[in-house]
Amino acid sequence: MMMYLKNTAGFRLDYFKGMSYDDIRPIFKAKFNANMEFLLKSKEKIEEETDKAIESINHTLAQKAAKRKRLNEEAKHVEELKRHLEIMTDDVYTEATLL
């Protein structure tokens, strides 16, 4: 326990001189529980970030598919318009009758 507290919480071994097991145990429990709580929070946070990343990937894939579909529809519409358009030269003119 003393080595755990030394390595993780930064206690010096001189601090524990003259202390019994019953005196050291509450300090150990407090630091150990704090570390475990931090690790569990970190794990939950990592899982949450992973879920968000997966959701955003799925969302962007759906957006890309919708955009591709929309562009294909627009391309079909443009092709249809091109078929119906007539190209007229600049030399063509019409005679107007005067009133």
Phi and psi in radians as a Rosetta constraint file:
Dihedral C 1 N 2 CA 2 C 2 CIRCULARHARMONIC -1.145 0.35
Dihedral N 2 CA 2 C 2 N 3 CIRCULARHARMONIC -0.670 0.35
Dihedral C 2 N 3 CA 3 C 3 CIRCULARHARMONIC -1.183 0.35
Dihedral N 3 CA 3 C 3 N 4 CIRCULARHARMONIC -0.678 0.35
Dihedral C 3 N 4 CA 4 C 4 CIRCULARHARMONIC -1.051 0.35
Dihedral N 4 CA 4 C 4 N 5 CIRCULARHARMONIC -0.822 0.35
Dihedral C 4 N 5 CA 5 C 5 CIRCULARHARMONIC -1.133 0.35
Dihedral N 5 CA 5 C 5 N 6 CIRCULARHARMONIC -0.624 0.35
Dihedral C 5 N 6 CA 6 C 6 CIRCULARHARMONIC -1.152 0.35
Dihedral N 6 CA 6 C 6 N 7 CIRCULARHARMONIC -0.804 0.35
Dihedral C 6 N 7 CA 7 C 7 CIRCULARHARMONIC -1.349 0.35
Dihedral N 7 CA 7 C 7 N 8 CIRCULARHARMONIC -0.617 0.35
Dihedral C 7 N 8 CA 8 C 8 CIRCULARHARMONIC -1.743 0.35
Dihedral N 8 CA 8 C 8 N 9 CIRCULARHARMONIC -0.624 0.35
Dihedral C 8 N 9 CA 9 C 9 CIRCULARHARMONIC -1.811 0.35
Dihedral N 9 CA 9 C 9 N 10 CIRCULARHARMONIC -0.164 0.35
Dihedral C 9 N 10 CA 10 C 10 CIRCULARHARMONIC 1.471 0.35
Dihedral N 10 CA 10 C 10 N 11 CIRCULARHARMONIC 0.298 0.35
Dihedral C 10 N 11 CA 11 C 11 CIRCULARHARMONIC -1.267 0.35
Dihedral N 11 CA 11 C 11 N 12 CIRCULARHARMONIC 2.665 0.35
Dihedral C 11 N 12 CA 12 C 12 CIRCULARHARMONIC -1.724 0.35
Dihedral N 12 CA 12 C 12 N 13 CIRCULARHARMONIC 2.635 0.35
Dihedral C 12 N 13 CA 13 C 13 CIRCULARHARMONIC -1.138 0.35
Dihedral N 13 CA 13 C 13 N 14 CIRCULARHARMONIC -0.456 0.35
Dihedral C 13 N 14 CA 14 C 14 CIRCULARHARMONIC -1.083 0.35
Dihedral N 14 CA 14 C 14 N 15 CIRCULARHARMONIC -0.513 0.35
Dihedral C 14 N 15 CA 15 C 15 CIRCULARHARMONIC -1.073 0.35
Dihedral N 15 CA 15 C 15 N 16 CIRCULARHARMONIC -0.570 0.35
Dihedral C 15 N 16 CA 16 C 16 CIRCULARHARMONIC -1.581 0.35
Dihedral N 16 CA 16 C 16 N 17 CIRCULARHARMONIC -0.063 0.35
Dihedral C 16 N 17 CA 17 C 17 CIRCULARHARMONIC -1.098 0.35
Dihedral N 17 CA 17 C 17 N 18 CIRCULARHARMONIC 2.313 0.35
Dihedral C 17 N 18 CA 18 C 18 CIRCULARHARMONIC 1.449 0.35
Dihedral N 18 CA 18 C 18 N 19 CIRCULARHARMONIC 0.007 0.35
Dihedral C 18 N 19 CA 19 C 19 CIRCULARHARMONIC -1.677 0.35
Dihedral N 19 CA 19 C 19 N 20 CIRCULARHARMONIC 2.552 0.35
Dihedral C 19 N 20 CA 20 C 20 CIRCULARHARMONIC -1.628 0.35
Dihedral N 20 CA 20 C 20 N 21 CIRCULARHARMONIC 3.017 0.35
Dihedral C 20 N 21 CA 21 C 21 CIRCULARHARMONIC -1.011 0.35
Dihedral N 21 CA 21 C 21 N 22 CIRCULARHARMONIC -0.726 0.35
Dihedral C 21 N 22 CA 22 C 22 CIRCULARHARMONIC -1.129 0.35
Dihedral N 22 CA 22 C 22 N 23 CIRCULARHARMONIC -0.453 0.35
Dihedral C 22 N 23 CA 23 C 23 CIRCULARHARMONIC -1.414 0.35
Dihedral N 23 CA 23 C 23 N 24 CIRCULARHARMONIC -0.605 0.35
Dihedral C 23 N 24 CA 24 C 24 CIRCULARHARMONIC -1.392 0.35
Dihedral N 24 CA 24 C 24 N 25 CIRCULARHARMONIC -0.595 0.35
Dihedral C 24 N 25 CA 25 C 25 CIRCULARHARMONIC -0.965 0.35
Dihedral N 25 CA 25 C 25 N 26 CIRCULARHARMONIC -0.812 0.35
Dihedral C 25 N 26 CA 26 C 26 CIRCULARHARMONIC -1.099 0.35
Dihedral N 26 CA 26 C 26 N 27 CIRCULARHARMONIC -0.634 0.35
Dihedral C 26 N 27 CA 27 C 27 CIRCULARHARMONIC -1.124 0.35
Dihedral N 27 CA 27 C 27 N 28 CIRCULARHARMONIC -0.796 0.35
Dihedral C 27 N 28 CA 28 C 28 CIRCULARHARMONIC -1.054 0.35
Dihedral N 28 CA 28 C 28 N 29 CIRCULARHARMONIC -0.825 0.35
Dihedral C 28 N 29 CA 29 C 29 CIRCULARHARMONIC -1.040 0.35
Dihedral N 29 CA 29 C 29 N 30 CIRCULARHARMONIC -0.767 0.35
Dihedral C 29 N 30 CA 30 C 30 CIRCULARHARMONIC -1.090 0.35
Dihedral N 30 CA 30 C 30 N 31 CIRCULARHARMONIC -0.826 0.35
Dihedral C 30 N 31 CA 31 C 31 CIRCULARHARMONIC -1.201 0.35
Dihedral N 31 CA 31 C 31 N 32 CIRCULARHARMONIC -0.704 0.35
Dihedral C 31 N 32 CA 32 C 32 CIRCULARHARMONIC -1.132 0.35
Dihedral N 32 CA 32 C 32 N 33 CIRCULARHARMONIC -0.792 0.35
Dihedral C 32 N 33 CA 33 C 33 CIRCULARHARMONIC -1.126 0.35
Dihedral N 33 CA 33 C 33 N 34 CIRCULARHARMONIC -0.655 0.35
Dihedral C 33 N 34 CA 34 C 34 CIRCULARHARMONIC -1.112 0.35
Dihedral N 34 CA 34 C 34 N 35 CIRCULARHARMONIC -0.738 0.35
Dihedral C 34 N 35 CA 35 C 35 CIRCULARHARMONIC -1.141 0.35
Dihedral N 35 CA 35 C 35 N 36 CIRCULARHARMONIC -0.740 0.35
Dihedral C 35 N 36 CA 36 C 36 CIRCULARHARMONIC -1.144 0.35
Dihedral N 36 CA 36 C 36 N 37 CIRCULARHARMONIC -0.696 0.35
Dihedral C 36 N 37 CA 37 C 37 CIRCULARHARMONIC -1.093 0.35
Dihedral N 37 CA 37 C 37 N 38 CIRCULARHARMONIC -0.740 0.35
Dihedral C 37 N 38 CA 38 C 38 CIRCULARHARMONIC -1.081 0.35
Dihedral N 38 CA 38 C 38 N 39 CIRCULARHARMONIC -0.776 0.35
Dihedral C 38 N 39 CA 39 C 39 CIRCULARHARMONIC -1.123 0.35
Dihedral N 39 CA 39 C 39 N 40 CIRCULARHARMONIC -0.718 0.35
Dihedral C 39 N 40 CA 40 C 40 CIRCULARHARMONIC -1.168 0.35
Dihedral N 40 CA 40 C 40 N 41 CIRCULARHARMONIC -0.683 0.35
Dihedral C 40 N 41 CA 41 C 41 CIRCULARHARMONIC -1.097 0.35
Dihedral N 41 CA 41 C 41 N 42 CIRCULARHARMONIC -0.738 0.35
Dihedral C 41 N 42 CA 42 C 42 CIRCULARHARMONIC -1.082 0.35
Dihedral N 42 CA 42 C 42 N 43 CIRCULARHARMONIC -0.747 0.35
Dihedral C 42 N 43 CA 43 C 43 CIRCULARHARMONIC -1.111 0.35
Dihedral N 43 CA 43 C 43 N 44 CIRCULARHARMONIC -0.758 0.35
Dihedral C 43 N 44 CA 44 C 44 CIRCULARHARMONIC -1.114 0.35
Dihedral N 44 CA 44 C 44 N 45 CIRCULARHARMONIC -0.708 0.35
Dihedral C 44 N 45 CA 45 C 45 CIRCULARHARMONIC -1.146 0.35
Dihedral N 45 CA 45 C 45 N 46 CIRCULARHARMONIC -0.710 0.35
Dihedral C 45 N 46 CA 46 C 46 CIRCULARHARMONIC -1.105 0.35
Dihedral N 46 CA 46 C 46 N 47 CIRCULARHARMONIC -0.756 0.35
Dihedral C 46 N 47 CA 47 C 47 CIRCULARHARMONIC -1.101 0.35
Dihedral N 47 CA 47 C 47 N 48 CIRCULARHARMONIC -0.690 0.35
Dihedral C 47 N 48 CA 48 C 48 CIRCULARHARMONIC -1.121 0.35
Dihedral N 48 CA 48 C 48 N 49 CIRCULARHARMONIC -0.761 0.35
Dihedral C 48 N 49 CA 49 C 49 CIRCULARHARMONIC -1.125 0.35
Dihedral N 49 CA 49 C 49 N 50 CIRCULARHARMONIC -0.676 0.35
Dihedral C 49 N 50 CA 50 C 50 CIRCULARHARMONIC -1.109 0.35
Dihedral N 50 CA 50 C 50 N 51 CIRCULARHARMONIC -0.759 0.35
Dihedral C 50 N 51 CA 51 C 51 CIRCULARHARMONIC -1.077 0.35
Dihedral N 51 CA 51 C 51 N 52 CIRCULARHARMONIC -0.730 0.35
Dihedral C 51 N 52 CA 52 C 52 CIRCULARHARMONIC -1.108 0.35
Dihedral N 52 CA 52 C 52 N 53 CIRCULARHARMONIC -0.714 0.35
Dihedral C 52 N 53 CA 53 C 53 CIRCULARHARMONIC -1.122 0.35
Dihedral N 53 CA 53 C 53 N 54 CIRCULARHARMONIC -0.767 0.35
Dihedral C 53 N 54 CA 54 C 54 CIRCULARHARMONIC -1.107 0.35
Dihedral N 54 CA 54 C 54 N 55 CIRCULARHARMONIC -0.728 0.35
Dihedral C 54 N 55 CA 55 C 55 CIRCULARHARMONIC -1.099 0.35
Dihedral N 55 CA 55 C 55 N 56 CIRCULARHARMONIC -0.732 0.35
Dihedral C 55 N 56 CA 56 C 56 CIRCULARHARMONIC -1.194 0.35
Dihedral N 56 CA 56 C 56 N 57 CIRCULARHARMONIC -0.623 0.35
Dihedral C 56 N 57 CA 57 C 57 CIRCULARHARMONIC -1.110 0.35
Dihedral N 57 CA 57 C 57 N 58 CIRCULARHARMONIC -0.814 0.35
Dihedral C 57 N 58 CA 58 C 58 CIRCULARHARMONIC -1.094 0.35
Dihedral N 58 CA 58 C 58 N 59 CIRCULARHARMONIC -0.679 0.35
Dihedral C 58 N 59 CA 59 C 59 CIRCULARHARMONIC -1.136 0.35
Dihedral N 59 CA 59 C 59 N 60 CIRCULARHARMONIC -0.772 0.35
Dihedral C 59 N 60 CA 60 C 60 CIRCULARHARMONIC -1.195 0.35
Dihedral N 60 CA 60 C 60 N 61 CIRCULARHARMONIC -0.598 0.35
Dihedral C 60 N 61 CA 61 C 61 CIRCULARHARMONIC -1.123 0.35
Dihedral N 61 CA 61 C 61 N 62 CIRCULARHARMONIC -0.708 0.35
Dihedral C 61 N 62 CA 62 C 62 CIRCULARHARMONIC -1.141 0.35
Dihedral N 62 CA 62 C 62 N 63 CIRCULARHARMONIC -0.699 0.35
Dihedral C 62 N 63 CA 63 C 63 CIRCULARHARMONIC -1.115 0.35
Dihedral N 63 CA 63 C 63 N 64 CIRCULARHARMONIC -0.745 0.35
Dihedral C 63 N 64 CA 64 C 64 CIRCULARHARMONIC -1.105 0.35
Dihedral N 64 CA 64 C 64 N 65 CIRCULARHARMONIC -0.722 0.35
Dihedral C 64 N 65 CA 65 C 65 CIRCULARHARMONIC -1.117 0.35
Dihedral N 65 CA 65 C 65 N 66 CIRCULARHARMONIC -0.733 0.35
Dihedral C 65 N 66 CA 66 C 66 CIRCULARHARMONIC -1.138 0.35
Dihedral N 66 CA 66 C 66 N 67 CIRCULARHARMONIC -0.716 0.35
Dihedral C 66 N 67 CA 67 C 67 CIRCULARHARMONIC -1.133 0.35
Dihedral N 67 CA 67 C 67 N 68 CIRCULARHARMONIC -0.751 0.35
Dihedral C 67 N 68 CA 68 C 68 CIRCULARHARMONIC -1.049 0.35
Dihedral N 68 CA 68 C 68 N 69 CIRCULARHARMONIC -0.765 0.35
Dihedral C 68 N 69 CA 69 C 69 CIRCULARHARMONIC -1.103 0.35
Dihedral N 69 CA 69 C 69 N 70 CIRCULARHARMONIC -0.780 0.35
Dihedral C 69 N 70 CA 70 C 70 CIRCULARHARMONIC -1.097 0.35
Dihedral N 70 CA 70 C 70 N 71 CIRCULARHARMONIC -0.739 0.35
Dihedral C 70 N 71 CA 71 C 71 CIRCULARHARMONIC -1.141 0.35
Dihedral N 71 CA 71 C 71 N 72 CIRCULARHARMONIC -0.665 0.35
Dihedral C 71 N 72 CA 72 C 72 CIRCULARHARMONIC -1.115 0.35
Dihedral N 72 CA 72 C 72 N 73 CIRCULARHARMONIC -0.722 0.35
Dihedral C 72 N 73 CA 73 C 73 CIRCULARHARMONIC -1.124 0.35
Dihedral N 73 CA 73 C 73 N 74 CIRCULARHARMONIC -0.732 0.35
Dihedral C 73 N 74 CA 74 C 74 CIRCULARHARMONIC -1.121 0.35
Dihedral N 74 CA 74 C 74 N 75 CIRCULARHARMONIC -0.690 0.35
Dihedral C 74 N 75 CA 75 C 75 CIRCULARHARMONIC -1.117 0.35
Dihedral N 75 CA 75 C 75 N 76 CIRCULARHARMONIC -0.703 0.35
Dihedral C 75 N 76 CA 76 C 76 CIRCULARHARMONIC -1.113 0.35
Dihedral N 76 CA 76 C 76 N 77 CIRCULARHARMONIC -0.714 0.35
Dihedral C 76 N 77 CA 77 C 77 CIRCULARHARMONIC -1.119 0.35
Dihedral N 77 CA 77 C 77 N 78 CIRCULARHARMONIC -0.748 0.35
Dihedral C 77 N 78 CA 78 C 78 CIRCULARHARMONIC -1.114 0.35
Dihedral N 78 CA 78 C 78 N 79 CIRCULARHARMONIC -0.736 0.35
Dihedral C 78 N 79 CA 79 C 79 CIRCULARHARMONIC -1.081 0.35
Dihedral N 79 CA 79 C 79 N 80 CIRCULARHARMONIC -0.716 0.35
Dihedral C 79 N 80 CA 80 C 80 CIRCULARHARMONIC -1.121 0.35
Dihedral N 80 CA 80 C 80 N 81 CIRCULARHARMONIC -0.729 0.35
Dihedral C 80 N 81 CA 81 C 81 CIRCULARHARMONIC -1.127 0.35
Dihedral N 81 CA 81 C 81 N 82 CIRCULARHARMONIC -0.678 0.35
Dihedral C 81 N 82 CA 82 C 82 CIRCULARHARMONIC -1.112 0.35
Dihedral N 82 CA 82 C 82 N 83 CIRCULARHARMONIC -0.618 0.35
Dihedral C 82 N 83 CA 83 C 83 CIRCULARHARMONIC -1.137 0.35
Dihedral N 83 CA 83 C 83 N 84 CIRCULARHARMONIC -0.584 0.35
Dihedral C 83 N 84 CA 84 C 84 CIRCULARHARMONIC -1.542 0.35
Dihedral N 84 CA 84 C 84 N 85 CIRCULARHARMONIC -0.207 0.35
Dihedral C 84 N 85 CA 85 C 85 CIRCULARHARMONIC -1.424 0.35
Dihedral N 85 CA 85 C 85 N 86 CIRCULARHARMONIC 2.499 0.35
Dihedral C 85 N 86 CA 86 C 86 CIRCULARHARMONIC -1.922 0.35
Dihedral N 86 CA 86 C 86 N 87 CIRCULARHARMONIC 2.388 0.35
Dihedral C 86 N 87 CA 87 C 87 CIRCULARHARMONIC -1.614 0.35
Dihedral N 87 CA 87 C 87 N 88 CIRCULARHARMONIC 2.146 0.35
Dihedral C 87 N 88 CA 88 C 88 CIRCULARHARMONIC -1.953 0.35
Dihedral N 88 CA 88 C 88 N 89 CIRCULARHARMONIC 2.445 0.35
Dihedral C 88 N 89 CA 89 C 89 CIRCULARHARMONIC -1.364 0.35
Dihedral N 89 CA 89 C 89 N 90 CIRCULARHARMONIC 2.866 0.35
Dihedral C 89 N 90 CA 90 C 90 CIRCULARHARMONIC -1.294 0.35
Dihedral N 90 CA 90 C 90 N 91 CIRCULARHARMONIC -0.324 0.35
Dihedral C 90 N 91 CA 91 C 91 CIRCULARHARMONIC -1.323 0.35
Dihedral N 91 CA 91 C 91 N 92 CIRCULARHARMONIC -0.253 0.35
Dihedral C 91 N 92 CA 92 C 92 CIRCULARHARMONIC -1.325 0.35
Dihedral N 92 CA 92 C 92 N 93 CIRCULARHARMONIC 2.317 0.35
Dihedral C 92 N 93 CA 93 C 93 CIRCULARHARMONIC -2.478 0.35
Dihedral N 93 CA 93 C 93 N 94 CIRCULARHARMONIC 2.831 0.35
Dihedral C 93 N 94 CA 94 C 94 CIRCULARHARMONIC -2.065 0.35
Dihedral N 94 CA 94 C 94 N 95 CIRCULARHARMONIC 2.564 0.35
Dihedral C 94 N 95 CA 95 C 95 CIRCULARHARMONIC -1.584 0.35
Dihedral N 95 CA 95 C 95 N 96 CIRCULARHARMONIC 2.317 0.35
Dihedral C 95 N 96 CA 96 C 96 CIRCULARHARMONIC -1.814 0.35
Dihedral N 96 CA 96 C 96 N 97 CIRCULARHARMONIC 2.506 0.35
Dihedral C 96 N 97 CA 97 C 97 CIRCULARHARMONIC -1.624 0.35
Dihedral N 97 CA 97 C 97 N 98 CIRCULARHARMONIC 2.406 0.35
Dihedral C 97 N 98 CA 98 C 98 CIRCULARHARMONIC -1.385 0.35
Dihedral N 98 CA 98 C 98 N 99 CIRCULARHARMONIC 2.537 0.35
